[in-house]
Amino acid sequence: MYTSRGLFERDKLIFSSQMTFQILLMNEEIMSSDLDFLLRFPLQPHVVSPVDFLSNSSWGGICSLSAKDEFRAFIEEKLGAKYVEARTVEFSKSFEEASPSTPIFFILSPGVNPLKDVEDLGKKLGVTLGNGNFHNVSLGQGQEVVAEQAMDTAAGQGHWVVLQNIHLVKKWLPALEKKLEHYSQGSHPDYRVFMSAEPAATPAAHIIPQGILESSIKITNEPPTGMQANLHKALDNFNQEALEMCSKEAEFKAILFSLCYFHAVVAERRKFGPQGWNKIYPFNVGDLNISVSVLYNYLEANSKVPWEDLRYLFGEIMYGGHITDDWDRRLCISYLEELMQPELVDGELTLAPGFPAPPNTDYIGYHAYIDEMMPPESPYLYGLHPNAEIGFLTTTSENLFRTVFEMQPRDAGASGGATVTPEEKVKQIVDEILEKLPDDFNMLEIMNKVEERTPYVIVAFQECERMNYLTGEMKRSLKELDLGLKGELTITGDMEELQNALFLDQVPRIWTQRAYPSLQGLSAWFADLLLRLRELETWSTDFVISTT
């Protein structure tokens, strides 16, 4: 909980996987060789898949896997279900760990404003702008002086200070770090600081001082993944008092729950890429809260539920205001036509296959209904074909294994008793590539084979020259690295970059600059390169145009 609340959704599974693998290695439940096999995903080259639903590369991985004696279990089986649940940690629980020396740092996401959580908690504890003990400073435009004055006052009198968008005041950040350190001791026990900043786009763009990050409780505000977690998250924005505030309580509760389901659908469809939405839209909880307020006002002002008016307001204004694509707008309206209709109040409407609208119950009852009745995660819940998640799951798994693989320790002693060091592994790869690479094409000999240089022949000459250009650099750099590994040459930056790429099964940058475009890993790329070289060798032998 403590670490995952400060991670983006795309990183939570990676962190859990890395932690699981390291625990299993320490307990000797898996061998480092098994983990290396899993993360590297070695392919058996030149195989053809016998079934339509598996690509040739996937079948090649299965063929390699068939040579292993066993395949290890999942995170949930080894550590328990709580490590894979996506319920968001309540802000009040995180606040309990805050102190004058431990501020709270919000990592911003598009369309999310964490200030609401701080304000809501402040109201419960008597900390508000009206009481004069809540200071909210949006940085930029010379607001640094205002922020320092607010911190000075708050530290002495036990107030709360919110510093929004601190990434906009790069030059002031060192002064902020000193200010936080100064008031970490000797200040009022009720003094609290809340900061927010956008994440850096690249590692080189990080500007937040390390001292601020290390001393803070870091919290992200992204929506969780999965329909069940998203629906719980949407419902968490309300309470029992909110459910009972309307005079038409039954209608209000039913429509509010359906609206939460609609919000979860439109937010989670983003993970399916272009199959979800043609563009990425910043749907957020603010849209949901405003829609519920509009729902309350319209139910109070009308004797009957104005279904058509509500669908228009939600689909064209509240959520539709984000949408710029006509087809996406049509999709949004179609969802509301299915989810917002009179059958909803009667309890006869099915929100998704196998998930009927809940009966009239209380706040806790709705959460329990989600846990008990929600079907397993499936594209059906979003009105999509089951194949829609193939691309999403493939991309997620590839990113997971690649990142975890890059995080593995490089020294032999830290890898669970591995017998092969990274240097030895790289040496094996170097020897294998040098052994399999054929000799360069003899361009003078090839050119003397033909008298008439037709376009077909000229293309063959060009391809052979390009391959010589690539394979020549491969041989040169590999031989140079081999001498470096033996200690006969000093390891340079380029040699170290080549060594890391070979160890991580990536095509080195100095090779890709001379090669054809490809997204494959080193093993698959090299197997494809050998096929191309063999084809060129056949082509340049007699220059006979292929009949196929």
Number of C-alpha atoms within 10 A of each C-alpha: 11 11 12 20 20 18 18 18 17 14 15 19 20 19 17 17 19 20 15 18 22 18 15 18 18 15 11 12 12 18 18 19 15 14 20 14 14 16 19 16 22 20 20 19 18 13 15 13 15 10 9 7 9 13 14 19 19 17 20 21 18 17 16 16 18 11 8 10 7 9 12 12 9 12 18 14 9 15 15 11 10 10 17 14 14 20 18 19 13 11 15 12 9 16 16 8 11 18 17 21 19 20 24 23 23 24 22 20 18 12 14 18 16 19 16 11 13 17 17 14 15 16 12 9 9 12 20 20 14 8 9 10 19 20 20 18 18 17 19 14 8 9 13 20 11 15 21 16 10 21 26 16 17 23 25 15 15 19 23 26 25 24 22 24 18 21 20 16 17 12 10 13 18 14 12 19 17 13 14 20 16 13 18 20 12 11 18 17 16 15 24 25 23 21 23 23 17 15 17 13 8 7 8 7 9 12 17 18 13 10 13 21 14 10 17 19 21 21 23 21 20 19 24 22 17 20 24 23 19 23 25 22 20 21 21 14 14 14 12 10 10 14 18 15 12 17 11 15 14 17 18 23 24 21 23 20 19 21 23 22 25 23 21 29 21 19 23 19 20 18 17 17 15 11 16 21 21 15 14 15 18 16 24 21 20 16 19 23 16 14 20 20 10 16 22 19 12 17 19 15 10 9 9 11 20 15 15 12 12 19 20 15 16 23 23 17 14 19 24 21 15 16 23 12 13 10 12 16 18 14 16 22 19 14 18 20 15 14 22 22 17 15 12 22 20 14 14 13 19 15 20 17 12 13 15 15 24 22 17 16 13 15 18 10 13 18 16 13 15 17 13 9 14 18 16 12 11 16 16 15 22 21 14 15 12 11 10 16 17 11 13 14 13 11 11 15 13 12 15 20 18 17 16 16 19 14 10 17 12 14 12 14 11 13 21 18 14 14 12 13 14 19 17 13 13 23 19 11 18 20 13 11 15 15 9 11 16 13 9 15 17 11 14 8 9 16 15 8 12 12 7 8 11 10 9 11 18 13 12 19 18 12 16 22 16 15 20 18 15 19 22 15 15 20 15 12 18 21 15 17 25 19 14 16 18 11 10 11 12 13 16 12 9 14 18 13 14 22 25 18 17 21 20 20 23 17 21 19 13 15 16 12 10 15 16 11 8 11 9 13 18 17 21 20 16 17 15 16 17 14 13 14 20 12 11 18 16 12 16 19 10 11 16 11 9 6 4 3
